[in-house]
């Protein structure tokens, strides 16, 4: 086997702080990689793999009195694949963080972000794989990326050497990638994947801490 691999990465960032203390950040990132493998033998074959990612973002941050905020928006285009089979995916990635300081003791934080997940090349492949004697799996070239929406609240208490946090986190994934129902063909079981389920995940947490080193936590 003979092969070669190239990769490079570049980025540009701009930041400006206004007279009112608010800050604007703008950035762009690009990553590119290329791999070529040649197999010499009875049947000569050459495989090429390309992965190119473009990502741009903008963020505005600052505060109004006791309210501190950071609002961001990002987007990407990813193109990857092998030989003549290329896949292109676009993502949208908004995020928001709000902190409100009631006084020296109490504060509240809210965070929202949208996290994208793209299918892998093996999940997009239509070639069957034998997992067991009578079990085969096959990818799905029609898969789409999906996003997980995260909403989190944190209530904080700090006073006289005592710190306490109450935390709530909810995650919702829409039409995520998961296995389809098993199909029976020629006495074999075939498993595929598709964008067909929605999932929710909820975390509740309470943690208290004193400077003496004693920590008490409660999870739900």
RODREN-136135 format. One record per residue (C-alpha): residue number from 1; z, y, x. Coordinates in nm, 4 decimals, always signed. Layout:
BEGIN
[rec NUM,[Z,Y,X]],
...
REM end
This chain:
BEGIN
[rec 1,[+0.0000,+0.0000,+0.0000]],
[rec 2,[-0.0829,+0.3500,+0.1183]],
[rec 3,[+0.0303,+0.6718,-0.0386]],
[rec 4,[+0.1096,+1.0396,-0.0124]],
[rec 5,[+0.3398,+1.2801,-0.1921]],
[rec 6,[+0.3493,+1.6587,-0.2151]],
[rec 7,[+0.5892,+1.8895,-0.3944]],
[rec 8,[+0.6701,+2.2581,-0.4000]],
[rec 9,[+0.8889,+2.4951,-0.5981]],
[rec 10,[+0.8916,+2.8703,-0.6500]],
[rec 11,[+1.0949,+3.1163,-0.8509]],
[rec 12,[+1.1285,+3.4878,-0.9142]],
[rec 13,[+1.4294,+3.6707,-1.0598]],
[rec 14,[+1.4846,+4.0278,-1.1740]],
[rec 15,[+1.8157,+4.1883,-1.2693]],
[rec 16,[+1.8913,+4.5381,-1.3920]],
[rec 17,[+2.2243,+4.6910,-1.4958]],
[rec 18,[+2.2107,+4.9812,-1.7420]],
[rec 19,[+2.4369,+5.2848,-1.7583]],
[rec 20,[+2.6432,+5.1277,-2.0401]],
[rec 21,[+2.7205,+4.8243,-1.8205]],
[rec 22,[+2.4846,+4.5875,-1.9995]],
[rec 23,[+2.2723,+4.3618,-1.7769]],
[rec 24,[+1.9179,+4.2316,-1.8206]],
[rec 25,[+1.8058,+3.9194,-1.6319]],
[rec 26,[+1.4461,+3.7937,-1.6308]],
[rec 27,[+1.3210,+3.4940,-1.4357]],
[rec 28,[+1.0381,+3.2491,-1.3828]],
[rec 29,[+1.0434,+2.9084,-1.2134]],
[rec 30,[+0.7650,+2.6688,-1.1263]],
[rec 31,[+0.7821,+2.3193,-0.9794]],
[rec 32,[+0.4887,+2.0963,-0.8945]],
[rec 33,[+0.4711,+1.7445,-0.7487]],
[rec 34,[+0.1833,+1.5061,-0.6808]],
[rec 35,[+0.2008,+1.1392,-0.5814]],
[rec 36,[-0.0862,+0.9079,-0.4922]],
[rec 37,[-0.0482,+0.5350,-0.4217]],
[rec 38,[-0.3370,+0.3103,-0.3176]],
[rec 39,[-0.3079,-0.0689,-0.3400]],
[rec 40,[-0.5467,-0.2651,-0.1186]],
[rec 41,[-0.6078,-0.6322,-0.1901]],
[rec 42,[-0.8095,-0.8567,-0.4161]],
[rec 43,[-0.8258,-0.5771,-0.6724]],
[rec 44,[-0.8081,-0.2334,-0.5140]],
[rec 45,[-0.6384,+0.0301,-0.7294]],
[rec 46,[-0.5305,+0.3918,-0.6933]],
[rec 47,[-0.2637,+0.5565,-0.9064]],
[rec 48,[-0.2036,+0.9304,-0.9221]],
[rec 49,[+0.0997,+1.0988,-1.0769]],
[rec 50,[+0.1284,+1.4722,-1.1481]],
[rec 51,[+0.4331,+1.6657,-1.2708]],
[rec 52,[+0.4063,+2.0427,-1.3221]],
[rec 53,[+0.6804,+2.2486,-1.4874]],
[rec 54,[+0.6791,+2.6180,-1.5844]],
[rec 55,[+1.0023,+2.7795,-1.7067]],
[rec 56,[+1.0677,+3.1431,-1.8025]],
[rec 57,[+1.3860,+3.3024,-1.9349]],
[rec 58,[+1.5418,+3.6340,-2.0307]],
[rec 59,[+1.9128,+3.7113,-2.0825]],
[rec 60,[+2.0980,+4.0179,-2.2088]],
[rec 61,[+2.4730,+4.0421,-2.1419]],
[rec 62,[+2.7483,+4.2998,-2.1742]],
[rec 63,[+3.0302,+4.3974,-2.4043]],
[rec 64,[+3.1215,+4.6200,-2.6965]],
[rec 65,[+3.4892,+4.7014,-2.6740]],
[rec 66,[+3.6692,+4.3615,-2.6905]],
[rec 67,[+3.3561,+4.1593,-2.7651]],
[rec 68,[+3.1727,+4.0163,-2.4634]],
[rec 69,[+2.8306,+3.8598,-2.5180]],
[rec 70,[+2.5419,+3.6878,-2.3422]],
[rec 71,[+2.2197,+3.6222,-2.5331]],
[rec 72,[+1.9446,+3.4220,-2.3670]],
[rec 73,[+1.6047,+3.2824,-2.4468]],
[rec 74,[+1.4106,+3.0331,-2.2371]],
[rec 75,[+1.0918,+2.8383,-2.2723]],
[rec 76,[+0.9071,+2.5800,-2.0683]],
[rec 77,[+0.5799,+2.3941,-2.0432]],
[rec 78,[+0.5795,+2.0543,-1.8751]],
[rec 79,[+0.2682,+1.8574,-1.7904]],
[rec 80,[+0.3105,+1.5098,-1.6422]],
[rec 81,[+0.1325,+1.1778,-1.6336]],
[rec 82,[-0.0648,+0.9355,-1.4214]],
[rec 83,[-0.4362,+0.9050,-1.3514]],
[rec 84,[-0.6234,+1.0319,-1.6593]],
[rec 85,[-0.3323,+1.0017,-1.9022]],
[rec 86,[-0.1549,+1.3389,-1.9150]],
[rec 87,[+0.1181,+1.4592,-2.1515]],
[rec 88,[+0.2044,+1.8223,-2.2277]],
[rec 89,[+0.5325,+1.9337,-2.3848]],
[rec 90,[+0.6639,+2.2798,-2.4758]],
[rec 91,[+1.0353,+2.3551,-2.5160]],
[rec 92,[+1.2293,+2.6438,-2.6712]],
[rec 93,[+1.5814,+2.7032,-2.5351]],
[rec 94,[+1.7920,+2.9796,-2.6979]],
[rec 95,[+2.1589,+3.0252,-2.6079]],
[rec 96,[+2.4407,+3.2560,-2.7101]],
[rec 97,[+2.7949,+3.3101,-2.5831]],
[rec 98,[+3.0516,+3.5357,-2.7551]],
[rec 99,[+3.4035,+3.6089,-2.6292]],
[rec 100,[+3.6468,+3.8174,-2.8321]],
[rec 101,[+3.9753,+3.9210,-2.6693]],
[rec 102,[+4.2319,+3.9916,-2.9410]],
[rec 103,[+4.5069,+4.0906,-2.6956]],
[rec 104,[+4.6665,+3.9715,-2.3708]],
[rec 105,[+4.7645,+3.6433,-2.5394]],
[rec 106,[+4.4811,+3.5317,-2.7686]],
[rec 107,[+4.1046,+3.5044,-2.7189]],
[rec 108,[+3.8212,+3.3245,-2.8988]],
[rec 109,[+3.4948,+3.1938,-2.7542]],
[rec 110,[+3.1837,+3.0788,-2.9389]],
[rec 111,[+2.8930,+2.9092,-2.7623]],
[rec 112,[+2.5561,+2.7987,-2.8946]],
[rec 113,[+2.2750,+2.6350,-2.7013]],
[rec 114,[+1.9692,+2.4272,-2.7732]],
[rec 115,[+1.9131,+2.1499,-2.5180]],
[rec 116,[+1.5688,+1.9830,-2.5083]],
[rec 117,[+1.5048,+1.6177,-2.4232]],
[rec 118,[+1.1568,+1.4948,-2.3327]],
[rec 119,[+1.0318,+1.1354,-2.3462]],
[rec 120,[+0.9906,+0.9575,-2.0143]],
[rec 121,[+0.6610,+0.8254,-1.8879]],
[rec 122,[+0.7692,+0.4647,-1.9538]],
[rec 123,[+0.8586,+0.5546,-2.3140]],
[rec 124,[+0.5114,+0.7046,-2.3594]],
[rec 125,[+0.3344,+0.4044,-2.2083]],
[rec 126,[+0.1474,+0.1748,-2.4463]],
[rec 127,[+0.1693,-0.1180,-2.2034]],
[rec 128,[+0.3958,-0.4021,-2.3224]],
[rec 129,[+0.6946,-0.5133,-2.1163]],
[rec 130,[+0.8519,-0.8570,-2.1427]],
[rec 131,[+1.2299,-0.8175,-2.1656]],
[rec 132,[+1.3095,-1.1818,-2.2378]],
[rec 133,[+1.1343,-1.5113,-2.3087]],
[rec 134,[+1.0298,-1.4061,-2.6603]],
[rec 135,[+1.1153,-1.0348,-2.6619]],
[rec 136,[+0.8639,-0.7644,-2.5748]],
[rec 137,[+0.8965,-0.3844,-2.5804]],
[rec 138,[+0.6221,-0.1256,-2.5963]],
[rec 139,[+0.6205,+0.2514,-2.5686]],
[rec 140,[+0.4719,+0.5099,-2.8018]],
[rec 141,[+0.2164,+0.7643,-2.6798]],
[rec 142,[+0.2841,+0.9767,-2.9886]],
[rec 143,[+0.6488,+1.0512,-2.9043]],
[rec 144,[+0.7653,+1.4122,-2.9229]],
[rec 145,[+1.0489,+1.5833,-2.7460]],
[rec 146,[+1.3591,+1.6670,-2.9477]],
[rec 147,[+1.6351,+1.9262,-2.9281]],
[rec 148,[+2.0125,+1.8976,-2.9539]],
[rec 149,[+2.1848,+2.1971,-3.1116]],
[rec 150,[+2.5356,+2.2549,-2.9755]],
[rec 151,[+2.7959,+2.4776,-3.1431]],
[rec 152,[+3.1393,+2.5099,-2.9799]],
[rec 153,[+3.4524,+2.7159,-3.0529]],
[rec 154,[+3.7464,+2.7575,-2.8135]],
[rec 155,[+4.0684,+2.9344,-2.9114]],
[rec 156,[+4.2807,+3.0229,-2.6065]],
[rec 157,[+4.6485,+3.1137,-2.5750]],
[rec 158,[+4.8123,+3.2392,-2.2524]],
[rec 159,[+5.1672,+3.3664,-2.2301]],
[rec 160,[+5.4727,+3.3319,-2.0008]],
[rec 161,[+5.3303,+3.0510,-1.7894]],
[rec 162,[+5.1964,+2.8555,-2.0899]],
[rec 163,[+4.8264,+2.8014,-2.1541]],
[rec 164,[+4.6849,+2.6274,-2.4602]],
[rec 165,[+4.3320,+2.5582,-2.5814]],
[rec 166,[+4.2010,+2.4396,-2.9174]],
[rec 167,[+3.8402,+2.3202,-2.8896]],
[rec 168,[+3.5794,+2.2183,-3.1505]],
[rec 169,[+3.2325,+2.1008,-3.0484]],
[rec 170,[+2.9520,+1.9877,-3.2808]],
[rec 171,[+2.6178,+1.8485,-3.1643]],
[rec 172,[+2.3192,+1.7796,-3.3864]],
[rec 173,[+2.0004,+1.6094,-3.2640]],
[rec 174,[+1.6972,+1.6242,-3.4940]],
[rec 175,[+1.4461,+1.3375,-3.4931]],
[rec 176,[+1.5660,+1.1960,-3.1633]],
[rec 177,[+1.3971,+0.9081,-2.9845]],
[rec 178,[+1.5315,+0.5664,-3.0808]],
[rec 179,[+1.4188,+0.2059,-3.1212]],
[rec 180,[+1.2230,+0.1118,-3.4296]],
[rec 181,[+1.2829,-0.1976,-3.6362]],
[rec 182,[+1.1939,-0.5217,-3.4652]],
[rec 183,[+0.8571,-0.6715,-3.5637]],
[rec 184,[+0.7777,-1.0423,-3.5358]],
[rec 185,[+0.4338,-1.1370,-3.4024]],
[rec 186,[+0.3233,-1.4843,-3.2954]],
[rec 187,[+0.6848,-1.6068,-3.2798]],
[rec 188,[+0.7721,-1.3160,-3.0478]],
[rec 189,[+0.9881,-1.0115,-3.1197]],
[rec 190,[+0.8328,-0.6709,-3.0508]],
[rec 191,[+1.0431,-0.3543,-3.0177]],
[rec 192,[+0.8987,-0.0038,-3.0137]],
[rec 193,[+1.0401,+0.3509,-3.0270]],
[rec 194,[+0.9804,+0.6578,-3.2407]],
[rec 195,[+1.1223,+0.9980,-3.3413]],
[rec 196,[+1.2990,+0.8873,-3.6555]],
[rec 197,[+1.6770,+0.9451,-3.6574]],
[rec 198,[+1.9114,+1.2441,-3.6806]],
[rec 199,[+2.2535,+1.2248,-3.5165]],
[rec 200,[+2.5764,+1.4265,-3.5398]],
[rec 201,[+2.8608,+1.4259,-3.2881]],
[rec 202,[+3.1942,+1.6067,-3.3309]],
[rec 203,[+3.4676,+1.6612,-3.0694]],
[rec 204,[+3.8139,+1.8030,-3.1402]],
[rec 205,[+4.0540,+1.8711,-2.8557]],
[rec 206,[+4.3882,+2.0429,-2.8045]],
[rec 207,[+4.5349,+2.0959,-2.4574]],
[rec 208,[+4.8519,+2.2761,-2.3476]],
[rec 209,[+4.9691,+2.3394,-1.9925]],
[rec 210,[+5.2735,+2.4930,-1.8255]],
[rec 211,[+5.3037,+2.6215,-1.4692]],
[rec 212,[+5.5674,+2.3539,-1.3957]],
[rec 213,[+5.2841,+2.1004,-1.3982]],
[rec 214,[+5.3508,+1.9275,-1.7295]],
[rec 215,[+5.0342,+1.8796,-1.9290]],
[rec 216,[+5.0162,+1.7734,-2.2905]],
[rec 217,[+4.6863,+1.6884,-2.4564]],
[rec 218,[+4.5744,+1.5667,-2.7956]],
[rec 219,[+4.2239,+1.4377,-2.8634]],
[rec 220,[+4.0612,+1.3605,-3.1936]],
REM end
